[in-house]
Amino acid sequence: MKKKATEKNELKKSELKLFEKLLRDEKYKLLKNLSSLERSSLAEENTKLGEGNPEDISDFAETGTEAFDIEIALSIASNEFQQLQEIEEALKRIKNGTYGICEMCKKAIPKKRLEIIPYARFCVVCQSEYEKEQERENFR
């Protein structure tokens, strides 16, 4: 007797297609955001080139604010780029048949978790362990 996909907590082909679409839509949004961020940074940089050297204290304050804005933009871009990489990896897992399987314990990741974080690599328990390990490594 053949087991149904739901009995094994595996994803059906239709569910995989839905998650693939969700991932591709999210990838499109991130690429659009990154492109927009890059365009606005380039436009701002081009504006600055024509201004010359700062001459009074308000110019220095403005430069500090701009540096802070750039730092935040870079942080956002870095986070979005990391998420983009996670999405690419999830799309690869769909193709090779390992999507929805925890990379640590090899058990099925609950569909509810995948609906919230479609690029999830770990179940909730293993994600928590992974994060604890990352914290320990950061403190070394």
Secondary structure, 3 states (H helix, E strand, C coil): CCCCCCCCCCCCHHHHHHHHHHHHHHHHHHHHHHHHHHHHHHHHHHHHHCCCCCCCHHHHHHHHHHHHHHHHHHHHHHHHHHHHHHHHHHHHHHHHCCCCECCCCCCECCHHHHHHCCCCCCCHHHHHHHHHHHHHHHCC
